[in-house]
């Protein structure tokens, strides 16, 4: 599975961006998919995910709840992260990922999001 992110960039605080993740290649059954981010000097952080098992659903880290929305378009093999009311602390490299039921994870190369104050 190949994952390619796009949509990052520079935006002022309070602005919006939509990240896209395009998936291609063969894969098995997907257990979860989502977005992580990593800011300079910090650990990678799970931002949002869609879970297929255990009843499914979406999860967000507390700092983005109410501002970010994760979605998927199965027909287009796409995943999105709509980010509104962006804050300088949202500045990071954002990575999309897919986790299969086999335990294998796939990652994109990352896209930079910079929010200026």
C-alpha positions in Angstrom: 0.0 0.0 0.0 1.3 3.4 -0.9 0.0 6.5 0.8 0.5 10.0 -0.4 -0.5 13.1 1.6 -1.2 16.5 0.1 -2.8 19.8 1.2 -0.3 21.1 3.7 1.0 24.6 3.7 1.2 27.9 5.5 -1.9 29.4 7.0 -2.6 32.1 9.5 -4.1 31.3 12.9 -7.8 30.8 12.6 -7.6 29.6 9.0 -8.4 26.2 7.5 -6.7 23.5 5.6 -7.8 20.2 4.2 -5.3 17.4 4.1 -5.8 14.5 1.6 -4.3 11.0 1.7 -4.4 9.0 -1.5 -4.1 5.2 -1.2 -3.0 2.8 -3.9 -1.7 -0.7 -4.2 -2.9 -4.0 -2.7 -4.0 -4.3 0.9 -5.8 -6.6 3.3 -8.6 -5.7 5.5 -8.2 -2.4 7.3 -8.5 -2.2 11.0 -7.9 1.5 11.4 -6.8 4.6 9.4 -6.0 8.1 10.4 -3.6 10.9 10.9 -0.6 11.5 13.1 1.5 14.6 13.5 4.9 15.4 14.7 6.1 18.8 15.8 9.8 19.6 16.1 11.3 18.1 19.3 8.1 16.3 20.1 6.8 12.7 19.8 4.5 11.7 17.1 0.9 12.2 18.2 -2.3 10.6 17.0 -4.6 13.3 15.8 -7.6 11.5 14.4 -8.5 8.0 13.4 -11.3 5.9 11.9 -11.7 2.5 13.4 -13.2 -0.4 11.5 -13.4 -2.9 14.3 -15.1 -3.1 17.6 -18.2 -1.2 16.4 -16.2 1.3 14.5 -16.2 5.1 15.0 -13.9 8.0 15.0 -11.5 9.3 17.6 -9.8 12.6 18.0 -7.1 13.8 20.4 -8.6 16.3 22.8 -6.7 19.3 21.4 -8.4 19.1 18.0 -11.9 18.0 19.0 -14.5 20.3 17.5 -11.9 21.8 15.0 -10.7 18.8 13.0 -12.8 16.3 11.1 -11.6 13.0 9.6 -13.4 11.4 6.7 -12.9 8.8 4.0 -14.1 8.2 0.5 -13.9 4.5 -0.2 -14.8 4.8 -3.8 -11.8 7.1 -4.4 -9.4 5.4 -1.9 -9.0 8.8 -0.2 -8.9 10.0 3.4 -9.2 13.6 4.5 -8.5 15.7 7.5 -10.5 19.0 7.5 -8.7 21.4 9.9 -10.5 24.5 11.0 -9.7 27.2 13.5 -6.0 26.4 13.2 -3.7 27.4 16.0 0.1 27.8 16.0 0.4 24.7 18.1 -1.1 22.7 15.3 2.2 23.3 13.4 3.7 19.9 12.6 4.3 17.4 9.9 1.1 15.4 9.3 1.3 11.7 8.3 -1.6 9.5 7.2 -1.5 5.8 8.1 -3.4 2.6 7.5 -3.3 -0.3 9.9 -4.3 -3.7 8.7 -5.8 -6.5 10.8 -2.6 -8.4 10.2 -0.8 -5.8 12.3 1.0 -4.2 9.4 1.1 -0.4 9.3 1.6 1.8 6.2 2.6 5.4 6.3 2.7 8.3 4.0 5.7 10.6 3.6 4.2 13.5 5.5 3.0 17.0 4.7 4.1 20.1 6.5 1.4 22.3 8.1 2.6 25.7 9.4 0.2 28.0 11.3 1.5 31.5 11.8 0.3 33.7 14.7 
